[in-house]
Amino acid sequence: NVTEKRRFGQELVQPGEVIVDLYAGIGYYTLPALVHGKAAFVHSCEWNADAVHALKFNLQKNKVAHKAKVYPGDCRITAMELEGVGDRVSLGLLPSSEGGWPVAVRVLNIQKGGWLHVHGNVPVAEKDSWVLWLCHFLGNIADSLSRGSDDQPWFAVCSNVQRVKSFAPKIDHVVADVFVGPKVYLIASLHDINAKISPDDIIARYGCWDKESGKFLQSQSPIEAPSCALSDNGPLCQKWMRE
């Protein structure tokens, strides 16, 4: 995952941003955000006690402890106090970070929205359907939280799906870079990262930019959940994530 940690800290995080790391571990993405990305502050959530201890140690050793706060426990609970503070959220949990998506949208800046970097193990053949389903899912969460307004609704648009590594035969560890927020801030953010997408390309509230075809793929309702979605009887039942 070295390349993804480098991408997050050196390419994605912008100086002065407030980052929420929902699955911080020992600082895999928290530290690159602070040391290389020059984030203003990082809120780091982690429920493994040993990882929390190591994270605090690593923050001290890298001389950035004053720019971070560690929240021990389940991020679905601890991050509730962070509503509206984040410019960017890291969801670095495998095989799926789906359990954290609702709180991830909740912590985004209420006026401007922001970026979610969603990790997951996704069947290679289902990558496109997964990201369209993901954007639709995140957009529905924003609507349920009453984000946006009638004249300025929130969008959920994926600008890039980054392959990190092969996790198993025909299954890749990928990261979807999804902006969730008003279109005006979406366009500004795309410009900041030099994404080759024009405002006219975005023809729907939910969807993704397909680099190969150079087209915007619209997420249409109803949309079928991919096989890697959390479910009662699928390969990723993981009931604890859905409670």
N, C-alpha and C positions, 0 to 999 in steps of 0.2 A: 504493500500500500504506500510505499515511499513516494511514488509519482503523484498519487492523489493528495497526499499531505502537502507536497510541494505546490501542486496546483492550487489548493485551497489557500495556502498562506501567501503565495507569491503572485497569483493571477486573479483570484476571486475576491478575497477580502480587500476592501479599500480603506485607506487611512482615515481614522476618525469614526469608523463604524462601531456600533454596539452589536456584539455577537452573542447568540445563545447556542450553547453546545449541549444538546439534550442527552447525549451518551458520551460523556467526556473521557471515560477510562482514565488512563494516566496522563492524558493531555495530547493525544494524537493530533487533534485539530485545534484545541485551545492554544497550545504553544505556537504552532505556525501562524495562527491568526494574530497573536500578540507580537512575536519576535520578528516575523517577516512581513505580515500584513499591516502592522502598526495600527491595529484596532484600538479604539479608545478604551474599550472595556469588554470583558467576556464573562458571561454568566455560565458557569459550568455545572451541569447536573450529572450525578453519578451515584448509583446505589450500592456498589460493591465497596465494603469498608477498606479493604486492602488497596484498591485502586484510588480511593479518596485520599488515603495517606500518601501514596506515591505521587498523586497529582499535586497535592500541596507542597511536597518536597521539590518536585520539578519546577513549580512556579517560583519557589524561593531561589533555587539554583540558577534559574534563568533571569532572575532579578525583575520579574514581572508580577509578583504576587499582589502588588498594590493596584494592579489593573484587572484583577479577577476576583470573583466571589464563587466559592464552591458550595453547592447545594446537595448535601448527602440525602439519599432516598430516591423514591420513585419520581421520575421527572413529570409524570402525569399529575402529580400532586404538588411537588415542590415548585414547578415552573408556573403554577397558576398565579403566583404573586407577581409574575413578570409580564403581565398582560400589557401589550402595546410598547414594549421597550426595545424590541429587536429590529435591526436592519437586515440581519442575515442569520439563518438558523442551520446548524449542522445536525443531520439525523443519521449518524454513522453506526447503525445497528444492523447486524445480519442475523438470520436470513431475511428479516423484514423489519422496517421501522414503522410499519403501519399503525401500531398502537400509539405512537407519538404524534401522528399527523394532526389530530384536533388541537392539542396544546401548542404545536408548532405554529399553526395559523393564528392562534390566540395571542401569542407573544409578539407577532409582527406589529410594527408601527401602525397605529390605527388610521392615521391620515395617509401615509405613503405606501403601506404594505412593505414588501421586501422579498428577499430570496430564500428559498428552501433548497437545501442540497440533500436529496433523498437517496439513501443507499438501499440496495436490495439485491437479492439473488434472483435473477430473472432468466427464464428459459430463452435461449437465443431466438427461437422462432416466435416468441411472444413479445419481443422488445417494444415494437410499435404499439401493439394493443395495450401493453402494460402502461406506457407513458401516457397514452390518451385516457385510459381509465384513471390513472393517477391525477391528471389535471382536472378531470371531471370531479373526482372525489374531493380534491382540495378546494375547488370552486364551490362545491356544495357546502363544505364546512364554513367557508367565508360567508356564504349566504345565511347559514344557520346562526352565525354570530352577528348578523345584521351589519356586516361591514359594507362600506360604500353607500351609495344612494341611487335613486332612480336615474338621475342624470349623470352619475359617475360611478357605475357599478365596478366591482372588483373583477379582474381577469385572473386566470391561472394559465400561464403560458410557459412551456418548456423550451428553452433556447438551445439545449445541448444534453445529450445522454453520453456520459463518459464511461467507457469500458475500463475497469480497473484491472481485472484479471479473470481467468477462467476459474470458477469455483468447483465445478464438477463437469462431467461430460454433458455438453449442450446446455450448460447453465453458467451464466456470467455474473460476476459481481459488477454492478453498474451504479452510477450516480447520476440522477436527473437533476439538472439545474432549472428550477421552476420559480418564476416570479409570480407572486400572488399579491395583487393590489390594483389600484386605478390605472387605466391605460396611459395617462399622461406620465406617470412615474415609471411605468413599464418601458415606455419609449426612451425616457431619459436613461434608465439603467442599461438598456440594450446599447445605447450610444456609448456609455461609459466603458463597456467591455468590448467595444468594436464589433458587436454582432452584426452580421450582414443581413439584417432584417429591417425593412421599412415599415412605417405605420400602416401603409396600404396592404401589406402582406397579411396583417393580423385581421382575419375576416370573421372571427368568432371569439367569444369570451374564453373558451377553453380549447386548448389544442397545443400542438408542438411544431417546431420548425424542423423540417426534414432537410438536412444538409445535402444529401445525395440528389434529391429531386429539385431542391431549391424552392420548395413549396411549403405552405402552412397546412398542416393536417388538422382538420377540425374534429373535436371530440363531440360526437352527437349522442343524444339521449334517445332511448335507453342504451347503455353500454354494458357489455358483459364483462364481469370480473375475470382476470387471467387466472391461470392455475396456481400462481404464486401468491394470490391474495389470501389473507387469513380467512378461515372458514370453519364451520362445524365439523366437516368430514373430509377436508382436503389434506394435502401433504403438510400444510402449515396451519393446523387447527389452533395450537397455542392459545388455549382459552384465556390464560392469564393476561395476554395482550389486549383482549377485547373486553375485559371486565372493568 
